[in-house]
Amino acid sequence: MSAAPARLRRRLAVVAVWAVTVLVAGCVSIPTAGPVAEGDGTVDEPGSVFPLAYSPPTDASPTAIVQGFLSASAAGLGDSYAVARQYLTAPARTSWAPGEGVAVYSTAENLEFDDSRDSQVSVTFPMVATLDADGRYAESPPNAEQDAVFDLVQDAQGQWRITALDNGVLLSQPIFDSVYRATPLYFLGPTADVLVPEVRWFPERNTATYAVRALLQGPSPWLRDAVRTAFPEGTALALESVPVGADGTATVDLSAAVAAAGTDDRALMKAQLAEVLELPGIRDVAVSIAGLPMVEPEPAELRRDPSPGTVARMIRDGQVLQLDGDEPTFAADVAPLAVPDPHGLAWARDGGPTVLLSGADTLVLAPAPGGAPRALVQGPALVAPSVDPASWVWTGPSQSAGRLTAVQVDGPVVDVGAEWLDGRVVRSLRVSRDGARVAIVSAGPDGVTVDVAGVVRDGSGTPQRLTERMRVGARLLTATQVAWLDESTLAVLGTSGTMTGPTVHLVPTAGPTRPLPAIDGAVSLAAGRGERALYVATDAGVLLTLRGTSWVEVVTGVQSPAFPG
């Protein structure tokens, strides 16, 4: 008996096609018929808990074979998929590459298997996210589903086996969360003293090896032109692993391509490796080149996740207040604004500019004591500004023509190319505190999206263009404003699920979106570092902050709260 190869169909135009492995839950049970089999009980470091894998029962039905394969595949990181391959025909065992990607599905509803067709079993999965072969995480939009169709054949002994399948695996969200780890890779920012993260997800087992390999391969295309790495092109691991000794020392043996690197670059390489290998069980990093210990350079002094400080500013009755704790005071370096309809405040620390919008069409430099406000940019329906670490002030027309505007107080006004924004309506933008990335909320034919892009600068640090976008927060239904909560997490004001009004959502650059408690009338937000430094302003002028699981009032009569940035 023969059958066509297994097929996968994705709904909602989900492009990637995956093989399916799942921990069967609810009404879908792990097979209970057949002999007792020995499971893989390997114990890894804390967090690496694998389900048991069972060999195929004799004379199992096609449905039982598919169920067993899915359960065994969920345990695959613990046994290198040895048991899962027992459910496949001989050619499929050889050709299947489970490491090519992961699709993560929800267990909120029970799975149902359809075996109404001869030699075929199908199942639909509610999707949470996908992970590519290099660990790049992409959240799935609401109601996304993946259909999997398994075709089976009987072997010479009359036993059903899966005849073909695509590369990759599918895991339930609880299993994924227990066997994968979010791991930031660190690259060098627009100034040589700051590190920029790109978060990937790797298996808990051998995370160090996966992470260093990915670091040496370099950043993803969306970030590549905005950062650099100290590792020379072609650098690889001389040995295909990063062993961790009993004393917690991770040994990174690099290929001979590193031998020509100078002392400064070696210090930067060591710093990148040390940050990436801040993992459980690792206390030190030893670097060698083709088996010979690298001469230890003087440590490079690099900043990671620059602090925005603890002071937030806001507007009240035409003046700028600042808040450090619960007691607001007037900002000593800013005079009364003396402009019509002031809103959209942004500012920089350490003597940098304080700027805002006056009406819809004018970007204004706030006046110093004894001075007057000064128009910096005029244009139709400008986006509320953001100030980057080099004191470039970013704005641009909401109706984008594929570019943004950046200006320095006593410098030029430059157009920043952003081709993917052409024809979109920009609602909010915020440059990251490392200056290498920008988060943008915009609306277009594909609806409202939250995207992160790299900022490409010239040798003087002047912004030139944005890279391609990376979508985040795909679970959001609407979004109006974005801010950076830390180096790899955004705070986004919007809606998701069944909520009727906006609230703050925590949106990782690579991870699942999480809503915070609901807020009545939320219209703007400010984010310092971490959830304890979140402020939300309501349409009634009330400023709220998060205390535990509740929003509490801080001050009234204010608008446009902002931390530096």
C-alpha positions in Angstrom: 0.0 0.0 0.0 1.3 3.5 -0.8 0.3 7.1 -0.2 1.3 10.6 -1.2 3.9 12.4 0.9 2.7 14.3 4.0 1.4 17.8 3.4 1.2 20.9 5.5 -1.3 23.7 4.9 -1.1 27.1 6.7 -4.1 29.4 7.1 -3.9 33.2 7.2 -1.1 33.3 4.7 1.4 31.9 7.2 4.2 31.2 4.8 6.5 28.9 6.7 5.7 25.2 6.4 6.6 23.0 9.3 6.6 19.4 10.3 4.4 18.9 13.4 5.4 17.6 16.8 3.2 18.2 19.8 2.6 17.1 23.3 -0.9 15.7 23.0 -3.3 17.2 25.6 -6.9 17.2 26.7 -9.1 14.8 24.7 -6.1 13.9 22.6 -4.2 11.3 24.7 -0.8 9.6 24.6 -1.4 6.1 23.3 -2.1 3.7 26.2 -2.3 0.4 24.2 0.7 -1.8 23.6 3.7 -2.9 25.7 5.4 -0.9 28.4 8.4 0.9 26.8 11.4 2.5 28.3 11.3 6.3 28.1 14.2 8.8 27.8 14.7 10.1 31.3 17.7 12.3 30.8 18.0 15.1 33.3 19.5 18.4 32.1 20.2 21.6 33.9 17.2 23.1 35.7 14.5 24.1 33.2 15.2 21.3 30.7 12.3 19.0 31.5 11.4 16.7 28.6 8.3 14.5 28.3 8.8 10.8 28.0 9.1 9.3 24.5 7.6 5.9 23.7 8.3 3.6 20.7 5.4 2.8 18.3 3.0 0.1 19.7 2.5 -3.0 17.6 -0.5 -2.9 15.3 -1.3 0.7 16.1 -3.8 2.5 14.0 -2.8 5.5 11.8 -4.2 7.9 14.4 -2.2 6.3 17.2 0.9 6.4 15.1 0.5 10.1 14.5 -0.3 10.8 18.1 2.8 8.8 19.2 5.0 10.6 16.7 3.8 14.0 18.0 4.4 13.0 21.6 7.8 11.5 20.8 8.8 14.6 18.8 8.0 16.9 21.8 10.7 14.9 23.7 13.1 15.2 20.8 15.6 17.7 22.2 16.2 15.1 25.0 16.9 12.1 22.8 18.0 13.8 19.5 14.6 12.7 18.0 15.7 9.0 18.1 12.3 7.7 19.2 10.3 10.1 17.0 12.1 8.7 13.9 10.8 5.2 14.8 7.4 6.4 13.6 8.7 7.2 10.1 9.6 5.1 7.1 13.3 4.5 6.5 13.7 7.3 3.8 11.8 9.8 6.0 14.0 9.0 9.0 17.1 10.0 6.9 15.6 13.1 5.3 13.8 14.7 8.2 15.7 17.7 9.7 13.8 18.7 12.9 16.3 21.5 13.7 15.1 23.6 10.7 12.5 25.4 12.7 9.8 25.3 15.4 6.1 26.3 15.3 4.6 26.9 18.8 0.9 26.2 19.3 -1.6 27.0 22.1 -3.0 24.4 24.5 -6.0 26.6 25.4 -8.2 24.3 23.4 -8.2 20.5 22.9 -6.8 19.2 19.6 -8.9 17.0 17.5 -7.6 14.4 15.0 -9.5 13.7 11.8 -8.9 10.1 10.5 -12.0 10.0 8.2 -9.9 9.4 5.1 -8.0 6.2 4.5 -4.3 6.3 5.2 -4.5 10.0 6.3 -4.7 11.9 9.6 -5.1 15.6 9.9 -5.1 18.1 12.8 -5.4 21.9 13.2 -3.2 23.8 15.6 -3.9 27.3 17.0 -0.6 29.1 16.5 1.3 31.2 19.0 4.6 31.8 17.2 7.2 30.4 14.8 10.9 30.1 15.2 13.3 29.7 12.3 16.4 27.6 12.1 18.5 30.4 13.5 16.3 31.0 16.5 14.4 34.1 15.2 11.0 34.3 17.0 7.9 35.6 15.2 4.7 36.0 17.1 1.6 34.8 15.3 -1.4 37.1 14.7 -4.7 36.4 16.5 -6.6 33.3 15.4 -3.7 32.0 13.3 -4.0 28.3 12.6 -1.9 25.6 11.0 -3.3 22.5 9.4 -1.2 19.4 9.2 -2.1 16.4 7.1 -0.2 13.1 7.6 -0.2 10.4 4.9 0.9 7.0 6.1 1.8 3.6 4.5 2.1 0.1 5.9 5.5 -1.5 5.9 6.4 -5.1 5.1 5.2 -6.2 8.6 1.9 -4.4 8.2 2.8 -1.6 10.6 1.7 1.9 9.8 4.4 4.5 9.4 4.5 8.2 8.3 6.0 8.3 4.8 7.2 11.9 4.4 7.2 15.2 6.2 8.7 18.7 6.0 11.6 19.8 8.1 11.1 21.4 11.5 8.9 20.6 14.5 5.9 21.9 16.3 5.8 22.2 20.1 3.0 23.2 22.6 3.7 26.5 24.3 4.3 24.9 27.7 6.9 22.5 26.2 8.5 25.3 24.2 8.8 27.5 27.3 10.5 24.7 29.3 13.0 23.6 26.7 13.9 26.9 24.9 15.6 30.0 26.3 15.5 33.6 25.0 19.1 34.6 24.5 20.4 38.0 23.5 23.2 38.2 21.0 25.2 41.4 21.4 26.7 43.5 18.6 28.4 46.9 18.6 26.3 50.0 18.2 26.8 53.3 16.3 29.3 54.3 19.0 31.9 51.8 19.9 31.0 52.0 23.6 27.5 50.5 23.5 26.2 47.0 22.9 23.0 46.3 20.9 21.0 43.1 21.5 19.3 40.9 19.1 17.2 38.3 21.0 17.1 34.7 19.6 15.6 31.5 21.1 17.8 28.4 21.6 17.3 25.0 23.2 18.1 25.0 26.9 20.5 22.1 26.2 23.8 23.4 24.7 22.6 27.1 24.7 26.2 28.3 24.8 27.1 26.5 21.6 23.9 27.7 19.7 24.4 31.3 20.9 28.1 31.6 20.0 27.5 30.1 16.5 24.8 32.6 15.9 26.9 35.5 17.2 29.7 34.6 14.8 27.3 34.4 11.9 26.3 38.0 12.6 23.1 40.0 13.0 19.9 39.4 11.1 19.3 41.4 7.8 17.0 43.9 9.5 19.8 44.9 12.0 22.9 44.2 9.9 23.6 47.7 8.5 22.9 49.4 11.8 25.5 47.6 13.9 28.9 45.9 13.6 30.8 43.1 15.1 34.4 42.8 16.2 34.8 39.3 14.8 36.5 39.2 11.4 34.5 37.9 8.5 34.7 34.1 8.2 35.3 33.6 12.0 33.8 30.3 13.2 34.2 27.9 16.0 37.4 25.8 15.6 35.6 23.1 17.6 31.9 22.6 17.0 30.9 23.2 20.6 31.4 25.5 23.5 32.1 23.2 26.5 31.4 24.4 30.0 33.7 22.9 32.6 32.9 21.9 36.2 34.2 25.2 37.4 31.7 27.1 35.2 34.3 28.2 32.6 33.0 28.2 29.0 35.8 27.6 26.5 35.3 29.3 23.1 37.9 28.1 20.6 37.8 30.4 17.5 39.1 29.7 14.1 42.4 31.2 12.8 40.5 34.0 11.1 40.8 35.9 14.5 44.6 35.7 14.6 45.1 38.9 12.7 42.7 40.9 14.9 44.3 43.8 16.8 44.2 44.2 20.6 41.2 46.6 20.6 39.2 44.2 18.5 40.1 41.2 20.6 38.9 43.1 23.7 35.6 43.9 21.9 35.3 40.2 20.8 35.8 39.1 24.4 33.2 41.6 25.6 30.6 40.4 23.1 31.2 36.8 24.1 31.1 37.5 27.8 27.7 39.2 27.4 26.2 36.5 25.2 27.4 33.8 27.6 25.8 35.3 30.7 23.9 32.0 31.1 23.1 29.7 34.1 26.1 27.7 35.1 28.7 29.9 33.3 31.0 32.0 35.5 33.8 32.8 33.2 34.7 32.7 29.5 38.1 31.5 28.2 38.9 32.3 24.5 41.4 30.5 22.4 42.4 30.7 18.8 42.9 27.4 16.9 43.6 25.7 20.2 46.0 28.3 21.6 44.9 30.6 24.5 44.2 34.1 23.3 46.4 36.7 25.1 43.9 38.3 27.5 43.3 42.0 26.4 42.4 44.8 28.7 38.6 44.7 29.2 36.6 46.9 26.9 34.4 49.3 28.7 31.0 48.9 27.0 27.5 50.1 28.0 24.6 47.8 27.8 21.0 48.9 28.1 21.8 52.6 28.8 19.7 54.0 31.6 17.1 56.7 31.0 17.3 57.8 34.6 14.4 58.1 37.0 13.0 61.5 36.0 9.9 61.8 33.8 8.7 65.1 32.4 5.2 66.1 31.3 3.2 69.2 30.4 0.8 71.1 32.7 -0.8 74.4 31.9 1.8 75.3 29.4 4.8 74.5 31.6 7.1 71.5 31.8 6.9 69.5 35.1 9.3 66.8 36.1 8.7 63.9 38.4 11.2 61.9 40.4 9.1 59.8 42.7 5.6 61.2 43.6 6.2 64.9 43.9 6.2 67.0 40.6 8.3 70.2 40.3 8.8 72.6 37.5 11.8 71.8 35.2 14.4 74.4 36.1 16.0 74.4 32.6 12.7 75.1 30.7 10.7 78.4 30.7 7.0 78.5 30.3 6.3 77.2 26.8 4.4 80.1 25.4 3.2 78.2 22.3 -0.3 77.2 21.3 -1.5 73.6 21.9 1.7 72.2 23.4 1.9 68.4 23.4 4.1 65.5 22.3 6.9 66.2 24.7 10.4 64.6 24.2 13.7 65.4 25.9 17.3 64.3 26.4 19.4 64.1 29.6 22.6 65.9 30.4 21.8 69.2 28.8 20.2 67.8 25.7 17.1 69.4 24.0 13.6 69.5 25.3 11.2 69.5 22.3 7.5 69.3 21.6 4.8 69.9 19.1 2.8 73.1 18.9 -0.4 72.3 17.2 -0.2 69.6 14.5 2.4 71.1 12.2 5.3 72.6 14.2 8.2 71.0 16.1 9.4 73.4 18.7 12.5 73.7 20.8 11.3 74.5 24.3 12.6 77.8 25.6 15.4 78.0 28.2 14.8 80.5 31.1 14.8 84.0 29.7 14.6 82.6 26.1 11.8 82.0 23.6 10.6 78.9 21.8 12.1 78.2 18.4 10.6 76.3 15.5 12.8 73.4 14.3 10.6 71.7 11.7 7.3 72.5 10.1 5.1 70.0 8.1 1.7 68.6 7.9 0.5 66.5 10.9 3.9 65.8 12.4 4.5 62.7 14.5 5.4 63.3 18.2 9.2 63.6 18.4 11.8 61.3 19.8 15.4 62.4 20.8 18.1 59.9 20.2 21.4 59.6 22.2 23.2 61.9 19.8 20.5 64.6 20.3 19.0 64.1 16.9 15.3 64.9 17.1 13.1 62.6 15.0 9.7 63.4 13.6 8.1 63.5 10.1 4.6 63.8 8.6 2.1 61.2 9.8 1.2 60.5 6.2 4.5 59.1 5.2 6.1 59.3 1.8 8.8 56.8 2.7 11.0 59.0 4.9 11.3 60.5 8.3 12.9 63.8 9.4 15.8 64.2 11.8 17.2 67.5 13.1 19.8 68.8 15.5 19.1 72.0 17.4 22.1 73.9 15.8 22.6 71.5 12.9 21.0 70.4 9.7 17.6 68.9 8.9 18.0 65.6 7.2 15.6 63.2 5.5 15.9 59.6 6.8 14.9 57.1 4.1 12.3 54.6 5.2 11.0 52.9 2.1 8.7 50.5 3.9 6.8 53.4 5.4 5.7 54.8 2.0 2.0 55.1 2.0 1.6 54.3 5.7 0.2 56.5 8.5 2.8 56.8 11.3 1.2 57.0 14.7 4.3 56.9 17.0 8.1 56.5 16.8 10.8 56.0 19.5 14.5 55.6 19.0 16.1 53.1 21.3 18.5 54.2 24.0 21.5 52.7 22.1 20.6 54.7 19.0 20.8 51.7 16.7 17.1 50.9 16.4 13.7 52.6 16.1 10.3 51.3 17.1 7.4 52.6 15.0 3.6 52.2 15.1 2.0 52.7 11.7 -1.2 51.8 9.8 -1.4 50.6 6.2 -3.1 48.0 4.0 -2.0 45.3 6.4 -3.6 47.1 9.4 -1.9 48.6 12.4 1.6 47.2 13.0 4.4 47.7 15.5 7.8 47.4 13.8 11.4 47.6 14.8 14.1 48.7 12.2 17.8 49.4 12.4 19.1 53.0 12.1 21.8 53.3 9.5 24.2 56.3 10.1 27.2 57.7 8.3 30.6 58.1 9.8 29.6 61.3 11.7 26.6 59.6 13.3 24.1 61.4 11.1 21.1 59.1 10.4 20.7 58.1 6.8 18.0 55.5 6.5 16.1 52.7 8.2 16.7 49.1 7.5 13.9 46.7 6.6 11.3 46.3 9.3 10.8 43.4 11.8 7.2 43.1 13.0 6.7 42.6 16.7 3.5 42.4 18.8 1.5 40.6 16.2 -1.2 39.8 18.8 -2.2 43.5 19.1 -5.4 44.5 17.4 -4.7 48.3 17.6 -1.8 50.4 18.8 -1.3 54.1 19.2 2.0 54.7 21.0 5.3 53.0 21.7 8.2 53.5 24.1 11.3 51.4 25.0 10.9 49.7 28.4 14.4 48.2 28.2 16.9 47.1 25.6 14.7 44.4 24.2 11.1 45.2 25.4 8.6 47.8 24.2 5.7 49.3 26.0 2.8 49.7 23.6 -0.5 51.4 24.2 -3.2 49.4 22.4 -5.8 46.6 22.5 -5.7 42.8 22.2 -8.0 39.9 22.7 -11.5 41.0 23.7 -10.6 44.3 25.5 -12.7 47.3 24.5 -10.2 50.1 25.5 -6.4 50.5 25.2 -4.0 49.4 27.9 -0.2 49.0 28.1 1.2 45.8 26.5 4.7 44.6 27.1 6.0 43.6 23.7 9.4 41.9 23.5 11.4 42.3 20.3 11.4 38.5 20.2 8.7 36.9 22.4 5.0 36.8 23.4 3.0 40.0 23.9 1.6 40.5 27.5 -1.1 42.9 28.4 -1.0 44.8 31.7 -4.2 45.6 33.8 -6.8 47.6 32.0 -7.0 51.4 32.2 -10.0 53.6 31.5 -9.3 56.4 29.1 -5.6 55.8 28.5 -4.2 58.2 25.8 -0.4 58.3 26.2 2.4 56.5 28.0 6.0 57.0 29.2 8.5 54.2 30.0 11.6 54.3 32.0 13.5 51.1 32.8 11.2 48.3 33.8 7.5 47.9 34.8 8.0 50.0 37.9 8.8 53.0 35.7 5.7 53.0 33.6 3.4 56.0 33.5 0.1 56.4 31.7 -1.9 59.6 31.1 -5.6 59.5 30.7 -8.0 61.7 28.7 -9.0 63.3 32.0 -5.3 64.5 32.7 -4.6 61.9 35.4 -1.1 60.4 35.5 -1.1 56.8 36.7 1.7 54.4 37.6 1.8 50.6 38.0 2.0 49.4 41.6 1.9 45.7 41.8 -1.1 44.7 39.6 -3.0 48.1 39.9 -2.7 51.5 38.4 -2.6 54.2 41.0 -2.9 58.0 40.6 0.3 60.1 40.9 -0.7 63.6 39.8 -3.5 65.3 37.9 -3.9 68.0 35.2 -1.0 66.7 33.0 -0.4 65.4 29.5 2.3 63.9 27.3 4.5 62.2 29.9 8.0 61.3 28.7 11.3 59.8 29.9 14.4 60.8 28.0 14.4 59.5 24.4 
